[in-house]
Amino acid sequence: GSVVGQIAKIKGCRVVGSCGSDEKVNYLTQELGFDYAFNYKTSNIRKELHVALPEGIDVYFENVGGAHLDAAVGQMRPLGRIPVCGMISAYNNKGARSEGVTTLSNMIYNRVTMKGFVVYEFDGIRAQFLADMRAWMAAGLMKYQETIFDGIENAPAAFIGLLQGENTGKMLVKLGDDDV
C-alpha cells in the first residue's frame, strides 16, 4: 500500500492511507507525504474516508478486504475503479473468506469497476515500471522501510507478525550474512 500511495502522489493524486498504529499514521503523512492517514484500529473507517474524501473515491487500491472494502465501496464515485491485489484481513479466516460487502449496490449505481490485479499480467510494461522506479528512487521520491527477522527459524514469527500488522514496510527474513 505504501508503494502504491507514493506512486499515486508522484502522479498527482490525493492519497489517503489506512494503517494499524499512530506511528504508522505519522510515517505515511510525515515521511511519505500522504495527504491523510488514519489508524483503523482506533477509528471508524467509513467516517475517516468521508472526512478525508467528502466528494468520494475515484480509485481504491484493495489489499485489505473486510470492513475496509465495505467502507470504500460505499464511498466510490461514478466510474470509480478498484484494483484488487490482496485481502489480508481474510488470510487467517478458514477458507480464506472475507467479510461480506454490504455496499455492493453502490457499485451498480456508480458503475464501479473492480478487477483482480496480479503482477504477471503486466509483464509487458515491467521494464518501463522498473525504469520509472529506479528514477524515483534516485530522485528520493520513493521511500521504504523494512522489518527484518534474522534466520529461517524466525520465519514463522515473521509471517505471524505480518498477518497481525506488526511490521512497518516490507516484512523480510534474512537467511544469511551475505549482503544482497
C-alpha positions as CSV (number, residue, x, y, z in Angstrom):
1,G,0.0,0.0,0.0
2,S,2.7,2.5,0.8
3,V,4.4,2.0,-2.6
4,V,1.1,2.4,-4.4
5,G,0.4,5.5,-2.4
6,Q,3.8,7.0,-3.3
7,I,3.3,6.3,-7.0
8,A,-0.1,7.9,-6.8
9,K,1.4,11.0,-5.2
10,I,4.1,11.2,-7.9
11,K,1.3,11.0,-10.5
12,G,-0.5,13.9,-8.7
13,C,-3.3,12.2,-6.8
14,R,-4.7,13.0,-3.4
15,V,-3.7,9.9,-1.3
16,V,-5.4,8.6,1.8
17,G,-3.9,5.7,3.8
18,S,-5.1,3.4,6.5
19,C,-2.8,1.6,8.9
20,G,-2.8,-0.1,12.3
21,S,-0.9,2.3,14.6
22,D,-0.4,6.0,15.2
23,E,3.3,5.6,14.5
24,K,2.4,4.3,11.0
25,V,0.0,7.2,10.5
26,N,2.8,9.6,11.2
27,Y,5.1,7.7,8.8
28,L,2.5,7.9,6.0
29,T,1.8,11.6,6.4
30,Q,5.2,13.0,7.5
31,E,7.6,10.7,5.7
32,L,5.7,9.5,2.6
33,G,3.7,12.7,2.0
34,F,0.2,11.1,2.1
35,D,-2.5,13.8,2.3
36,Y,-4.4,12.0,5.1
37,A,-4.0,8.8,7.1
38,F,-5.8,7.2,9.9
39,N,-5.4,4.3,12.4
40,Y,-8.1,1.8,11.5
41,K,-7.8,0.1,14.9
42,T,-8.9,3.3,16.7
43,S,-11.1,4.9,14.1
44,N,-14.3,4.4,12.2
45,I,-13.2,3.6,8.7
46,R,-16.3,5.0,7.0
47,K,-16.2,8.2,8.9
48,E,-12.5,8.7,8.2
49,L,-12.9,8.1,4.5
50,H,-15.8,10.6,4.4
51,V,-13.7,13.2,6.3
52,A,-10.7,12.6,4.0
53,L,-12.6,12.3,0.7
54,P,-16.0,14.1,1.1
55,E,-16.5,14.0,-2.7
56,G,-15.8,10.3,-2.8
57,I,-13.1,7.9,-4.0
58,D,-12.0,7.6,-7.7
59,V,-9.5,4.8,-7.2
60,Y,-9.3,2.4,-4.2
61,F,-6.3,0.0,-4.2
62,E,-7.6,-3.0,-2.4
63,N,-5.2,-5.1,-0.3
64,V,-7.1,-5.5,3.0
65,G,-10.7,-6.6,2.4
66,G,-13.4,-6.8,5.0
67,A,-14.5,-3.6,6.6
68,H,-12.0,-1.6,4.5
69,L,-13.5,-2.8,1.3
70,D,-17.1,-2.3,2.5
71,A,-16.4,1.3,3.5
72,A,-14.5,2.1,0.3
73,V,-17.2,0.7,-2.0
74,G,-19.8,2.8,-0.1
75,Q,-17.7,5.9,-0.9
76,M,-16.9,5.2,-4.6
77,R,-17.6,8.0,-7.1
78,P,-19.2,7.3,-10.5
79,L,-17.0,5.2,-12.8
80,G,-14.6,4.6,-9.9
81,R,-12.1,1.7,-10.1
82,I,-10.9,-0.8,-7.6
83,P,-7.8,-2.9,-8.4
84,V,-7.8,-5.9,-6.0
85,C,-4.4,-7.3,-5.2
86,G,-5.0,-8.8,-1.8
87,M,-7.3,-9.3,1.2
88,I,-5.0,-9.7,4.2
89,S,-8.0,-9.4,6.6
90,A,-9.2,-12.8,5.3
91,Y,-5.8,-14.7,5.2
92,N,-6.3,-16.1,8.7
93,N,-10.0,-16.9,8.1
94,K,-11.0,-20.5,7.5
95,G,-11.3,-21.0,3.7
96,A,-9.7,-17.5,3.2
97,R,-13.2,-15.9,3.1
98,S,-13.5,-12.2,3.5
99,E,-16.4,-10.5,5.3
100,G,-19.3,-9.6,3.2
101,V,-19.6,-6.3,1.5
102,T,-22.9,-4.6,2.3
103,T,-22.4,-1.7,-0.1
104,L,-22.3,-3.6,-3.4
105,S,-25.4,-1.8,-4.7
106,N,-23.2,1.4,-4.8
107,M,-21.1,-0.4,-7.5
108,I,-24.2,-0.7,-9.7
109,Y,-25.4,2.8,-9.3
110,N,-22.0,4.4,-9.8
111,R,-20.8,1.9,-12.4
112,V,-17.7,1.0,-10.4
113,T,-15.2,-1.5,-11.8
114,M,-13.5,-4.0,-9.6
115,K,-10.8,-6.2,-11.1
116,G,-8.2,-8.6,-9.8
117,F,-4.6,-7.4,-10.0
118,V,-1.7,-9.8,-10.4
119,V,1.8,-8.6,-11.3
120,Y,2.5,-11.2,-14.1
121,E,-0.4,-9.8,-16.1
122,F,1.7,-6.6,-16.7
123,D,4.9,-8.2,-17.7
124,G,4.8,-6.3,-21.0
125,I,5.3,-3.0,-19.1
126,R,7.7,-4.3,-16.5
127,A,10.8,-2.8,-18.0
128,Q,9.2,0.7,-18.0
129,F,8.0,0.3,-14.5
130,L,11.5,-0.7,-13.3
131,A,13.0,2.3,-15.1
132,D,10.4,4.6,-13.5
133,M,11.0,3.1,-10.1
134,R,14.8,3.5,-10.4
135,A,14.4,7.1,-11.4
136,W,12.0,7.8,-8.5
137,M,14.4,6.1,-6.0
138,A,17.4,8.1,-7.3
139,A,15.4,11.3,-7.0
140,G,14.4,10.5,-3.5
141,L,10.7,10.3,-4.4
142,M,10.2,6.7,-3.3
143,K,10.9,5.7,0.3
144,Y,10.6,2.4,2.0
145,Q,11.0,0.7,5.4
146,E,11.8,-2.9,6.2
147,T,11.2,-5.1,9.2
148,I,13.8,-7.8,9.2
149,F,13.9,-11.1,11.1
150,D,17.2,-13.0,11.1
151,G,17.3,-16.7,10.3
152,I,14.9,-19.2,8.8
153,E,13.9,-20.3,12.3
154,N,12.2,-16.9,12.7
155,A,10.2,-17.2,9.5
156,P,7.0,-18.4,11.3
157,A,7.2,-15.4,13.7
158,A,7.8,-13.0,10.8
159,F,4.7,-14.4,9.0
160,I,2.5,-14.2,12.0
161,G,3.8,-10.7,12.6
162,L,2.9,-9.8,9.0
163,L,-0.6,-11.0,9.4
164,Q,-1.0,-9.1,12.7
165,G,0.4,-5.9,11.3
166,E,3.4,-5.8,13.5
167,N,5.7,-4.8,10.6
168,T,6.4,-1.4,9.2
169,G,7.1,-1.7,5.4
170,K,8.1,-5.0,4.0
171,M,8.5,-8.0,6.2
172,L,11.7,-9.8,5.4
173,V,13.5,-12.9,6.7
174,K,17.3,-12.7,6.3
175,L,18.7,-16.2,5.5
176,G,22.4,-15.5,5.6
177,D,25.2,-13.0,6.3
178,D,25.8,-12.0,2.6
179,D,24.6,-8.6,1.6
180,V,22.4,-8.9,-1.5
